[in-house]
Amino acid sequence: GHFTFTDIPEVGEQLGIDDPDAPLSAARSTTITRSYVTAFFDRSLRGRPARLLNGPTPANPEVLFQHP
């Protein structure tokens, strides 16, 4: 779900609110989000290669890429 890209799962977990329909745990969601946001800024602002943004990876099967 799109809300896993926000801090809602983390806050909900801290408040004891569990979402049984959430596709990912709060910890996994946070890990993936941090990885991709870091890769984006490394590429965009620092000019560093960010292979993570090139397409799907075995380490992150939950992440889908769409090419218009």
PDB file of N, CA, C, O and CB in Angstrom:
ATOM      1  N   GLY A   1       0.787  -1.168   0.000  1.00  0.00           N
ATOM      2  CA  GLY A   1       0.000   0.000   0.000  1.00  0.00           C
ATOM      3  C   GLY A   1       0.849   1.261   0.000  1.00  0.00           C
ATOM      4  O   GLY A   1       2.016   1.257   0.394  1.00  0.00           O
ATOM      5  N   HIS A   2       0.246   2.299  -0.439  1.00  0.00           N
ATOM      6  CA  HIS A   2       0.940   3.570  -0.556  1.00  0.00           C
ATOM      7  C   HIS A   2       1.301   4.153   0.816  1.00  0.00           C
ATOM      8  O   HIS A   2       2.275   4.898   0.927  1.00  0.00           O
ATOM      9  CB  HIS A   2       0.083   4.555  -1.332  1.00  0.00           C
ATOM     10  N   PHE A   3       0.537   3.828   1.853  1.00  0.00           N
ATOM     11  CA  PHE A   3       0.829   4.376   3.179  1.00  0.00           C
ATOM     12  C   PHE A   3       2.113   3.811   3.770  1.00  0.00           C
ATOM     13  O   PHE A   3       2.650   4.380   4.720  1.00  0.00           O
ATOM     14  CB  PHE A   3      -0.323   4.101   4.118  1.00  0.00           C
ATOM     15  N   THR A   4       2.618   2.706   3.230  1.00  0.00           N
ATOM     16  CA  THR A   4       3.874   2.172   3.751  1.00  0.00           C
ATOM     17  C   THR A   4       5.045   3.068   3.390  1.00  0.00           C
ATOM     18  O   THR A   4       6.141   2.896   3.923  1.00  0.00           O
ATOM     19  CB  THR A   4       4.114   0.765   3.221  1.00  0.00           C
ATOM     20  N   PHE A   5       4.830   4.027   2.490  1.00  0.00           N
ATOM     21  CA  PHE A   5       5.874   4.978   2.114  1.00  0.00           C
ATOM     22  C   PHE A   5       5.903   6.165   3.077  1.00  0.00           C
ATOM     23  O   PHE A   5       6.744   7.053   2.936  1.00  0.00           O
ATOM     24  CB  PHE A   5       5.658   5.469   0.675  1.00  0.00           C
ATOM     25  N   THR A   6       5.008   6.189   4.038  1.00  0.00           N
ATOM     26  CA  THR A   6       4.937   7.267   5.022  1.00  0.00           C
ATOM     27  C   THR A   6       5.353   6.721   6.388  1.00  0.00           C
ATOM     28  O   THR A   6       5.767   5.568   6.501  1.00  0.00           O
ATOM     29  CB  THR A   6       3.501   7.879   5.081  1.00  0.00           C
ATOM     30  N   ASP A   7       5.241   7.551   7.418  1.00  0.00           N
ATOM     31  CA  ASP A   7       5.566   7.083   8.768  1.00  0.00           C
ATOM     32  C   ASP A   7       4.347   6.518   9.490  1.00  0.00           C
ATOM     33  O   ASP A   7       4.433   6.192  10.674  1.00  0.00           O
ATOM     34  CB  ASP A   7       6.161   8.219   9.584  1.00  0.00           C
ATOM     35  N   ILE A   8       3.228   6.396   8.808  1.00  0.00           N
ATOM     36  CA  ILE A   8       2.006   5.885   9.437  1.00  0.00           C
ATOM     37  C   ILE A   8       2.206   4.487  10.025  1.00  0.00           C
ATOM     38  O   ILE A   8       1.791   4.270  11.164  1.00  0.00           O
ATOM     39  CB  ILE A   8       0.867   5.858   8.421  1.00  0.00           C
ATOM     40  N   PRO A   9       2.817   3.521   9.324  1.00  0.00           N
ATOM     41  CA  PRO A   9       3.007   2.200   9.943  1.00  0.00           C
ATOM     42  C   PRO A   9       3.848   2.255  11.216  1.00  0.00           C
ATOM     43  O   PRO A   9       3.554   1.561  12.189  1.00  0.00           O
ATOM     44  CB  PRO A   9       3.660   1.258   8.953  1.00  0.00           C
ATOM     45  N   GLU A  10       4.880   3.069  11.207  1.00  0.00           N
ATOM     46  CA  GLU A  10       5.763   3.186  12.380  1.00  0.00           C
ATOM     47  C   GLU A  10       5.016   3.792  13.567  1.00  0.00           C
ATOM     48  O   GLU A  10       5.113   3.287  14.686  1.00  0.00           O
ATOM     49  CB  GLU A  10       7.001   4.047  12.041  1.00  0.00           C
ATOM     50  N   VAL A  11       4.281   4.857  13.329  1.00  0.00           N
ATOM     51  CA  VAL A  11       3.516   5.518  14.394  1.00  0.00           C
ATOM     52  C   VAL A  11       2.420   4.586  14.908  1.00  0.00           C
ATOM     53  O   VAL A  11       2.219   4.459  16.115  1.00  0.00           O
ATOM     54  CB  VAL A  11       2.899   6.849  13.884  1.00  0.00           C
ATOM     55  N   GLY A  12       1.722   3.946  13.994  1.00  0.00           N
ATOM     56  CA  GLY A  12       0.668   3.012  14.393  1.00  0.00           C
ATOM     57  C   GLY A  12       1.204   1.889  15.257  1.00  0.00           C
ATOM     58  O   GLY A  12       0.586   1.515  16.254  1.00  0.00           O
ATOM     59  N   GLU A  13       2.345   1.355  14.880  1.00  0.00           N
ATOM     60  CA  GLU A  13       2.954   0.279  15.659  1.00  0.00           C
ATOM     61  C   GLU A  13       3.323   0.760  17.061  1.00  0.00           C
ATOM     62  O   GLU A  13       3.128   0.034  18.036  1.00  0.00           O
ATOM     63  CB  GLU A  13       4.198  -0.262  14.941  1.00  0.00           C
ATOM     64  N   GLN A  14       3.850   1.972  17.167  1.00  0.00           N
ATOM     65  CA  GLN A  14       4.212   2.525  18.471  1.00  0.00           C
ATOM     66  C   GLN A  14       2.984   2.762  19.343  1.00  0.00           C
ATOM     67  O   GLN A  14       3.062   2.683  20.569  1.00  0.00           O
ATOM     68  CB  GLN A  14       4.981   3.827  18.296  1.00  0.00           C
ATOM     69  N   LEU A  15       1.851   3.052  18.708  1.00  0.00           N
ATOM     70  CA  LEU A  15       0.612   3.279  19.457  1.00  0.00           C
ATOM     71  C   LEU A  15      -0.154   1.990  19.722  1.00  0.00           C
ATOM     72  O   LEU A  15      -1.208   2.004  20.359  1.00  0.00           O
ATOM     73  CB  LEU A  15      -0.275   4.248  18.707  1.00  0.00           C
ATOM     74  N   GLY A  16       0.382   0.879  19.231  1.00  0.00           N
ATOM     75  CA  GLY A  16      -0.283  -0.398  19.425  1.00  0.00           C
ATOM     76  C   GLY A  16      -1.426  -0.635  18.463  1.00  0.00           C
ATOM     77  O   GLY A  16      -2.274  -1.495  18.700  1.00  0.00           O
ATOM     78  N   ILE A  17      -1.457   0.123  17.378  1.00  0.00           N
ATOM     79  CA  ILE A  17      -2.498  -0.034  16.360  1.00  0.00           C
ATOM     80  C   ILE A  17      -1.923  -0.882  15.239  1.00  0.00           C
ATOM     81  O   ILE A  17      -1.000  -0.463  14.540  1.00  0.00           O
ATOM     82  CB  ILE A  17      -3.000   1.355  15.822  1.00  0.00           C
ATOM     83  N   ASP A  18      -2.468  -2.065  15.076  1.00  0.00           N
ATOM     84  CA  ASP A  18      -1.973  -2.986  14.068  1.00  0.00           C
ATOM     85  C   ASP A  18      -2.907  -2.974  12.869  1.00  0.00           C
ATOM     86  O   ASP A  18      -4.127  -3.006  13.027  1.00  0.00           O
ATOM     87  CB  ASP A  18      -1.838  -4.409  14.641  1.00  0.00           C
ATOM     88  N   ASP A  19      -2.345  -2.929  11.688  1.00  0.00           N
ATOM     89  CA  ASP A  19      -3.135  -2.987  10.462  1.00  0.00           C
ATOM     90  C   ASP A  19      -2.903  -4.346   9.816  1.00  0.00           C
ATOM     91  O   ASP A  19      -1.872  -4.559   9.179  1.00  0.00           O
ATOM     92  CB  ASP A  19      -2.759  -1.822   9.482  1.00  0.00           C
ATOM     93  N   PRO A  20      -3.849  -5.268   9.972  1.00  0.00           N
ATOM     94  CA  PRO A  20      -3.661  -6.610   9.416  1.00  0.00           C
ATOM     95  C   PRO A  20      -3.597  -6.622   7.889  1.00  0.00           C
ATOM     96  O   PRO A  20      -3.127  -7.595   7.299  1.00  0.00           O
ATOM     97  CB  PRO A  20      -4.778  -7.512   9.877  1.00  0.00           C
ATOM     98  N   ASP A  21      -4.063  -5.561   7.251  1.00  0.00           N
ATOM     99  CA  ASP A  21      -4.025  -5.494   5.791  1.00  0.00           C
ATOM    100  C   ASP A  21      -2.749  -4.855   5.257  1.00  0.00           C
ATOM    101  O   ASP A  21      -2.558  -4.784   4.043  1.00  0.00           O
ATOM    102  CB  ASP A  21      -5.215  -4.728   5.287  1.00  0.00           C
ATOM    103  N   ALA A  22      -1.882  -4.393   6.139  1.00  0.00           N
ATOM    104  CA  ALA A  22      -0.637  -3.755   5.700  1.00  0.00           C
ATOM    105  C   ALA A  22       0.237  -4.794   5.002  1.00  0.00           C
ATOM    106  O   ALA A  22       0.451  -5.885   5.532  1.00  0.00           O
ATOM    107  CB  ALA A  22       0.122  -3.112   6.906  1.00  0.00           C
ATOM    108  N   PRO A  23       0.738  -4.458   3.821  1.00  0.00           N
ATOM    109  CA  PRO A  23       1.537  -5.436   3.079  1.00  0.00           C
ATOM    110  C   PRO A  23       2.935  -5.662   3.660  1.00  0.00           C
ATOM    111  O   PRO A  23       3.565  -6.680   3.375  1.00  0.00           O
ATOM    112  CB  PRO A  23       1.664  -4.996   1.654  1.00  0.00           C
ATOM    113  N   LEU A  24       3.423  -4.714   4.475  1.00  0.00           N
ATOM    114  CA  LEU A  24       4.761  -4.815   5.053  1.00  0.00           C
ATOM    115  C   LEU A  24       4.740  -4.424   6.518  1.00  0.00           C
ATOM    116  O   LEU A  24       3.874  -3.669   6.960  1.00  0.00           O
ATOM    117  CB  LEU A  24       5.750  -3.935   4.286  1.00  0.00           C
ATOM    118  N   SER A  25       5.695  -4.942   7.261  1.00  0.00           N
ATOM    119  CA  SER A  25       5.838  -4.495   8.646  1.00  0.00           C
ATOM    120  C   SER A  25       6.381  -3.076   8.643  1.00  0.00           C
ATOM    121  O   SER A  25       6.945  -2.620   7.648  1.00  0.00           O
ATOM    122  CB  SER A  25       6.771  -5.448   9.457  1.00  0.00           C
ATOM    123  N   ALA A  26       6.211  -2.390   9.745  1.00  0.00           N
ATOM    124  CA  ALA A  26       6.718  -1.021   9.853  1.00  0.00           C
ATOM    125  C   ALA A  26       8.231  -0.988   9.669  1.00  0.00           C
ATOM    126  O   ALA A  26       8.758  -0.097   9.002  1.00  0.00           O
ATOM    127  CB  ALA A  26       6.337  -0.411  11.212  1.00  0.00           C
ATOM    128  N   ALA A  27       8.921  -1.945  10.250  1.00  0.00           N
ATOM    129  CA  ALA A  27      10.384  -1.975  10.149  1.00  0.00           C
ATOM    130  C   ALA A  27      10.838  -2.185   8.706  1.00  0.00           C
ATOM    131  O   ALA A  27      11.754  -1.512   8.234  1.00  0.00           O
ATOM    132  CB  ALA A  27      10.957  -3.082  11.043  1.00  0.00           C
ATOM    133  N   ARG A  28      10.199  -3.116   8.015  1.00  0.00           N
ATOM    134  CA  ARG A  28      10.577  -3.386   6.619  1.00  0.00           C
ATOM    135  C   ARG A  28      10.256  -2.183   5.737  1.00  0.00           C
ATOM    136  O   ARG A  28      11.052  -1.804   4.878  1.00  0.00           O
ATOM    137  CB  ARG A  28       9.849  -4.646   6.088  1.00  0.00           C
ATOM    138  N   SER A  29       9.108  -1.599   5.952  1.00  0.00           N
ATOM    139  CA  SER A  29       8.704  -0.413   5.201  1.00  0.00           C
ATOM    140  C   SER A  29       9.707   0.717   5.379  1.00  0.00           C
ATOM    141  O   SER A  29      10.094   1.368   4.409  1.00  0.00           O
ATOM    142  CB  SER A  29       7.315   0.046   5.637  1.00  0.00           C
ATOM    143  N   THR A  30      10.122   0.947   6.607  1.00  0.00           N
ATOM    144  CA  THR A  30      11.082   2.010   6.900  1.00  0.00           C
ATOM    145  C   THR A  30      12.434   1.722   6.258  1.00  0.00           C
ATOM    146  O   THR A  30      13.061   2.624   5.702  1.00  0.00           O
ATOM    147  CB  THR A  30      11.246   2.178   8.413  1.00  0.00           C
ATOM    148  N   THR A  31      12.883   0.485   6.328  1.00  0.00           N
ATOM    149  CA  THR A  31      14.161   0.101   5.731  1.00  0.00           C
ATOM    150  C   THR A  31      14.163   0.337   4.223  1.00  0.00           C
ATOM    151  O   THR A  31      15.107   0.912   3.682  1.00  0.00           O
ATOM    152  CB  THR A  31      14.467  -1.369   6.032  1.00  0.00           C
ATOM    153  N   ILE A  32      13.115  -0.102   3.554  1.00  0.00           N
ATOM    154  CA  ILE A  32      13.026   0.067   2.102  1.00  0.00           C
ATOM    155  C   ILE A  32      12.949   1.543   1.738  1.00  0.00           C
ATOM    156  O   ILE A  32      13.645   1.996   0.830  1.00  0.00           O
ATOM    157  CB  ILE A  32      11.804  -0.683   1.543  1.00  0.00           C
ATOM    158  N   THR A  33      12.114   2.289   2.435  1.00  0.00           N
ATOM    159  CA  THR A  33      11.963   3.716   2.136  1.00  0.00           C
ATOM    160  C   THR A  33      13.287   4.444   2.300  1.00  0.00           C
ATOM    161  O   THR A  33      13.669   5.235   1.437  1.00  0.00           O
ATOM    162  CB  THR A  33      10.898   4.349   3.041  1.00  0.00           C
ATOM    163  N   ARG A  34      13.986   4.190   3.390  1.00  0.00           N
ATOM    164  CA  ARG A  34      15.280   4.848   3.613  1.00  0.00           C
ATOM    165  C   ARG A  34      16.280   4.511   2.510  1.00  0.00           C
ATOM    166  O   ARG A  34      17.016   5.381   2.045  1.00  0.00           O
ATOM    167  CB  ARG A  34      15.854   4.443   4.975  1.00  0.00           C
ATOM    168  N   SER A  35      16.302   3.256   2.098  1.00  0.00           N
ATOM    169  CA  SER A  35      17.241   2.837   1.056  1.00  0.00           C
ATOM    170  C   SER A  35      16.988   3.557  -0.257  1.00  0.00           C
ATOM    171  O   SER A  35      17.921   4.049  -0.892  1.00  0.00           O
ATOM    172  CB  SER A  35      17.152   1.337   0.842  1.00  0.00           C
ATOM    173  N   TYR A  36      15.723   3.621  -0.666  1.00  0.00           N
ATOM    174  CA  TYR A  36      15.406   4.242  -1.956  1.00  0.00           C
ATOM    175  C   TYR A  36      15.506   5.763  -1.917  1.00  0.00           C
ATOM    176  O   TYR A  36      15.925   6.379  -2.897  1.00  0.00           O
ATOM    177  CB  TYR A  36      14.014   3.840  -2.392  1.00  0.00           C
ATOM    178  N   VAL A  37      15.132   6.366  -0.814  1.00  0.00           N
ATOM    179  CA  VAL A  37      15.270   7.826  -0.701  1.00  0.00           C
ATOM    180  C   VAL A  37      16.755   8.205  -0.697  1.00  0.00           C
ATOM    181  O   VAL A  37      17.149   9.176  -1.343  1.00  0.00           O
ATOM    182  CB  VAL A  37      14.568   8.352   0.593  1.00  0.00           C
ATOM    183  N   THR A  38      17.570   7.445   0.024  1.00  0.00           N
ATOM    184  CA  THR A  38      19.011   7.704   0.034  1.00  0.00           C
ATOM    185  C   THR A  38      19.598   7.553  -1.365  1.00  0.00           C
ATOM    186  O   THR A  38      20.388   8.389  -1.803  1.00  0.00           O
ATOM    187  CB  THR A  38      19.723   6.755   1.010  1.00  0.00           C
ATOM    188  N   ALA A  39      19.212   6.490  -2.065  1.00  0.00           N
ATOM    189  CA  ALA A  39      19.707   6.284  -3.430  1.00  0.00           C
ATOM    190  C   ALA A  39      19.291   7.429  -4.344  1.00  0.00           C
ATOM    191  O   ALA A  39      20.082   7.889  -5.167  1.00  0.00           O
ATOM    192  CB  ALA A  39      19.193   4.954  -3.992  1.00  0.00           C
ATOM    193  N   PHE A  40      18.060   7.886  -4.201  1.00  0.00           N
ATOM    194  CA  PHE A  40      17.578   8.997  -5.023  1.00  0.00           C
ATOM    195  C   PHE A  40      18.411  10.255  -4.794  1.00  0.00           C
ATOM    196  O   PHE A  40      18.844  10.898  -5.750  1.00  0.00           O
ATOM    197  CB  PHE A  40      16.103   9.283  -4.722  1.00  0.00           C
ATOM    198  N   PHE A  41      18.634  10.603  -3.538  1.00  0.00           N
ATOM    199  CA  PHE A  41      19.406  11.812  -3.249  1.00  0.00           C
ATOM    200  C   PHE A  41      20.881  11.653  -3.610  1.00  0.00           C
ATOM    201  O   PHE A  41      21.519  12.611  -4.047  1.00  0.00           O
ATOM    202  CB  PHE A  41      19.274  12.174  -1.778  1.00  0.00           C
ATOM    203  N   ASP A  42      21.422  10.453  -3.430  1.00  0.00           N
ATOM    204  CA  ASP A  42      22.804  10.229  -3.856  1.00  0.00           C
ATOM    205  C   ASP A  42      22.948  10.480  -5.354  1.00  0.00           C
ATOM    206  O   ASP A  42      23.907  11.117  -5.791  1.00  0.00           O
ATOM    207  CB  ASP A  42      23.253   8.794  -3.508  1.00  0.00           C
ATOM    208  N   ARG A  43      22.004   9.985  -6.134  1.00  0.00           N
ATOM    209  CA  ARG A  43      22.061  10.165  -7.587  1.00  0.00           C
ATOM    210  C   ARG A  43      21.765  11.612  -7.975  1.00  0.00           C
ATOM    211  O   ARG A  43      22.493  12.206  -8.771  1.00  0.00           O
ATOM    212  CB  ARG A  43      21.069   9.222  -8.281  1.00  0.00           C
ATOM    213  N   SER A  44      20.709  12.170  -7.419  1.00  0.00           N
ATOM    214  CA  SER A  44      20.242  13.495  -7.843  1.00  0.00           C
ATOM    215  C   SER A  44      21.096  14.647  -7.335  1.00  0.00           C
ATOM    216  O   SER A  44      21.339  15.607  -8.066  1.00  0.00           O
ATOM    217  CB  SER A  44      18.838  13.697  -7.388  1.00  0.00           C
ATOM    218  N   LEU A  45      21.548  14.562  -6.104  1.00  0.00           N
ATOM    219  CA  LEU A  45      22.270  15.683  -5.508  1.00  0.00           C
ATOM    220  C   LEU A  45      23.787  15.502  -5.482  1.00  0.00           C
ATOM    221  O   LEU A  45      24.543  16.467  -5.602  1.00  0.00           O
ATOM    222  CB  LEU A  45      21.781  15.902  -4.118  1.00  0.00           C
ATOM    223  N   ARG A  46      24.209  14.272  -5.326  1.00  0.00           N
ATOM    224  CA  ARG A  46      25.648  14.026  -5.213  1.00  0.00           C
ATOM    225  C   ARG A  46      26.267  13.522  -6.509  1.00  0.00           C
ATOM    226  O   ARG A  46      27.490  13.451  -6.630  1.00  0.00           O
ATOM    227  CB  ARG A  46      25.912  13.031  -4.112  1.00  0.00           C
ATOM    228  N   GLY A  47      25.428  13.173  -7.476  1.00  0.00           N
ATOM    229  CA  GLY A  47      25.932  12.670  -8.746  1.00  0.00           C
ATOM    230  C   GLY A  47      26.567  11.293  -8.649  1.00  0.00           C
ATOM    231  O   GLY A  47      27.382  10.917  -9.491  1.00  0.00           O
ATOM    232  N   ARG A  48      26.197  10.552  -7.631  1.00  0.00           N
ATOM    233  CA  ARG A  48      26.751   9.213  -7.435  1.00  0.00           C
ATOM    234  C   ARG A  48      25.873   8.180  -8.142  1.00  0.00           C
ATOM    235  O   ARG A  48      24.671   8.389  -8.305  1.00  0.00           O
ATOM    236  CB  ARG A  48      26.871   8.883  -5.924  1.00  0.00           C
ATOM    237  N   PRO A  49      26.470   7.079  -8.555  1.00  0.00           N
ATOM    238  CA  PRO A  49      25.656   6.007  -9.127  1.00  0.00           C
ATOM    239  C   PRO A  49      24.714   5.444  -8.062  1.00  0.00           C
ATOM    240  O   PRO A  49      25.075   5.339  -6.890  1.00  0.00           O
ATOM    241  CB  PRO A  49      26.555   4.882  -9.706  1.00  0.00           C
ATOM    242  N   ALA A  50      23.526   5.093  -8.482  1.00  0.00           N
ATOM    243  CA  ALA A  50      22.543   4.514  -7.552  1.00  0.00           C
ATOM    244  C   ALA A  50      21.872   3.343  -8.253  1.00  0.00           C
ATOM    245  O   ALA A  50      20.757   3.465  -8.759  1.00  0.00           O
ATOM    246  CB  ALA A  50      21.477   5.583  -7.088  1.00  0.00           C
ATOM    247  N   ARG A  51      22.555   2.218  -8.278  1.00  0.00           N
ATOM    248  CA  ARG A  51      22.045   1.034  -8.985  1.00  0.00           C
ATOM    249  C   ARG A  51      20.686   0.582  -8.469  1.00  0.00           C
ATOM    250  O   ARG A  51      19.908  -0.034  -9.198  1.00  0.00           O
ATOM    251  CB  ARG A  51      23.033  -0.108  -8.861  1.00  0.00           C
ATOM    252  N   LEU A  52      20.411   0.889  -7.226  1.00  0.00           N
ATOM    253  CA  LEU A  52      19.130   0.503  -6.636  1.00  0.00           C
ATOM    254  C   LEU A  52      17.959   1.064  -7.437  1.00  0.00           C
ATOM    255  O   LEU A  52      16.880   0.471  -7.462  1.00  0.00           O
ATOM    256  CB  LEU A  52      19.048   0.982  -5.185  1.00  0.00           C
ATOM    257  N   LEU A  53      18.166   2.200  -8.088  1.00  0.00           N
ATOM    258  CA  LEU A  53      17.096   2.853  -8.843  1.00  0.00           C
ATOM    259  C   LEU A  53      16.986   2.359 -10.283  1.00  0.00           C
ATOM    260  O   LEU A  53      16.109   2.809 -11.020  1.00  0.00           O
ATOM    261  CB  LEU A  53      17.312   4.339  -8.843  1.00  0.00           C
ATOM    262  N   ASN A  54      17.854   1.448 -10.692  1.00  0.00           N
ATOM    263  CA  ASN A  54      17.841   0.967 -12.072  1.00  0.00           C
ATOM    264  C   ASN A  54      16.741  -0.038 -12.361  1.00  0.00           C
ATOM    265  O   ASN A  54      16.391  -0.245 -13.523  1.00  0.00           O
ATOM    266  CB  ASN A  54      19.155   0.355 -12.399  1.00  0.00           C
ATOM    267  N   GLY A  55      16.195  -0.659 -11.347  1.00  0.00           N
ATOM    268  CA  GLY A  55      15.146  -1.646 -11.556  1.00  0.00           C
ATOM    269  C   GLY A  55      15.046  -2.584 -10.373  1.00  0.00           C
ATOM    270  O   GLY A  55      15.723  -2.400  -9.361  1.00  0.00           O
ATOM    271  N   PRO A  56      14.197  -3.595 -10.504  1.00  0.00           N
ATOM    272  CA  PRO A  56      13.966  -4.536  -9.402  1.00  0.00           C
ATOM    273  C   PRO A  56      15.257  -5.210  -8.933  1.00  0.00           C
ATOM    274  O   PRO A  56      16.183  -5.443  -9.710  1.00  0.00           O
ATOM    275  CB  PRO A  56      12.963  -5.599  -9.830  1.00  0.00           C
ATOM    276  N   THR A  57      15.281  -5.510  -7.640  1.00  0.00           N
ATOM    277  CA  THR A  57      16.423  -6.213  -7.055  1.00  0.00           C
ATOM    278  C   THR A  57      15.922  -7.394  -6.226  1.00  0.00           C
ATOM    279  O   THR A  57      14.833  -7.328  -5.656  1.00  0.00           O
ATOM    280  CB  THR A  57      17.279  -5.252  -6.181  1.00  0.00           C
ATOM    281  N   PRO A  58      16.698  -8.466  -6.153  1.00  0.00           N
ATOM    282  CA  PRO A  58      16.303  -9.612  -5.327  1.00  0.00           C
ATOM    283  C   PRO A  58      16.171  -9.249  -3.848  1.00  0.00           C
ATOM    284  O   PRO A  58      15.393  -9.868  -3.123  1.00  0.00           O
ATOM    285  CB  PRO A  58      17.312 -10.737  -5.486  1.00  0.00           C
ATOM    286  N   ALA A  59      16.926  -8.253  -3.403  1.00  0.00           N
ATOM    287  CA  ALA A  59      16.884  -7.859  -1.992  1.00  0.00           C
ATOM    288  C   ALA A  59      15.596  -7.133  -1.622  1.00  0.00           C
ATOM    289  O   ALA A  59      15.230  -7.074  -0.449  1.00  0.00           O
ATOM    290  CB  ALA A  59      18.070  -6.978  -1.668  1.00  0.00           C
ATOM    291  N   ASN A  60      14.906  -6.579  -2.623  1.00  0.00           N
ATOM    292  CA  ASN A  60      13.680  -5.810  -2.374  1.00  0.00           C
ATOM    293  C   ASN A  60      12.552  -6.254  -3.307  1.00  0.00           C
ATOM    294  O   ASN A  60      12.096  -5.467  -4.136  1.00  0.00           O
ATOM    295  CB  ASN A  60      13.947  -4.305  -2.551  1.00  0.00           C
ATOM    296  N   PRO A  61      12.100  -7.497  -3.183  1.00  0.00           N
ATOM    297  CA  PRO A  61      11.066  -7.983  -4.105  1.00  0.00           C
ATOM    298  C   PRO A  61       9.727  -7.259  -3.950  1.00  0.00           C
ATOM    299  O   PRO A  61       8.868  -7.353  -4.828  1.00  0.00           O
ATOM    300  CB  PRO A  61      10.858  -9.463  -3.897  1.00  0.00           C
ATOM    301  N   GLU A  62       9.544  -6.540  -2.844  1.00  0.00           N
ATOM    302  CA  GLU A  62       8.291  -5.817  -2.617  1.00  0.00           C
ATOM    303  C   GLU A  62       8.182  -4.569  -3.489  1.00  0.00           C
ATOM    304  O   GLU A  62       7.084  -4.057  -3.708  1.00  0.00           O
ATOM    305  CB  GLU A  62       8.171  -5.428  -1.151  1.00  0.00           C
ATOM    306  N   VAL A  63       9.313  -4.082  -3.987  1.00  0.00           N
ATOM    307  CA  VAL A  63       9.339  -2.828  -4.746  1.00  0.00           C
ATOM    308  C   VAL A  63       9.068  -3.114  -6.217  1.00  0.00           C
ATOM    309  O   VAL A  63       9.733  -3.941  -6.840  1.00  0.00           O
ATOM    310  CB  VAL A  63      10.701  -2.104  -4.576  1.00  0.00           C
ATOM    311  N   LEU A  64       8.080  -2.414  -6.756  1.00  0.00           N
ATOM    312  CA  LEU A  64       7.733  -2.559  -8.168  1.00  0.00           C
ATOM    313  C   LEU A  64       8.154  -1.314  -8.925  1.00  0.00           C
ATOM    314  O   LEU A  64       8.015  -0.199  -8.423  1.00  0.00           O
ATOM    315  CB  LEU A  64       6.220  -2.815  -8.343  1.00  0.00           C
ATOM    316  N   PHE A  65       8.658  -1.499 -10.111  1.00  0.00           N
ATOM    317  CA  PHE A  65       9.033  -0.388 -10.979  1.00  0.00           C
ATOM    318  C   PHE A  65       8.024  -0.292 -12.105  1.00  0.00           C
ATOM    319  O   PHE A  65       7.621  -1.303 -12.680  1.00  0.00           O
ATOM    320  CB  PHE A  65      10.471  -0.565 -11.537  1.00  0.00           C
ATOM    321  N   GLN A  66       7.623   0.917 -12.416  1.00  0.00           N
ATOM    322  CA  GLN A  66       6.721   1.154 -13.542  1.00  0.00           C
ATOM    323  C   GLN A  66       7.410   2.093 -14.507  1.00  0.00           C
ATOM    324  O   GLN A  66       7.952   3.124 -14.109  1.00  0.00           O
ATOM    325  CB  GLN A  66       5.353   1.741 -13.071  1.00  0.00           C
ATOM    326  N   HIS A  67       7.387   1.736 -15.757  1.00  0.00           N
ATOM    327  CA  HIS A  67       7.997   2.562 -16.797  1.00  0.00           C
ATOM    328  C   HIS A  67       6.893   3.035 -17.730  1.00  0.00           C
ATOM    329  O   HIS A  67       6.272   2.231 -18.427  1.00  0.00           O
ATOM    330  CB  HIS A  67       9.102   1.774 -17.581  1.00  0.00           C
ATOM    331  N   PRO A  68       6.649   4.352 -17.742  1.00  0.00           N
ATOM    332  CA  PRO A  68       5.557   4.870 -18.592  1.00  0.00           C
ATOM    333  C   PRO A  68       5.820   4.675 -20.067  1.00  0.00           C
ATOM    334  O   PRO A  68       4.996   5.058 -20.897  1.00  0.00           O
ATOM    335  CB  PRO A  68       5.336   6.338 -18.321  1.00  0.00           C
TER     336      PRO A  68
END
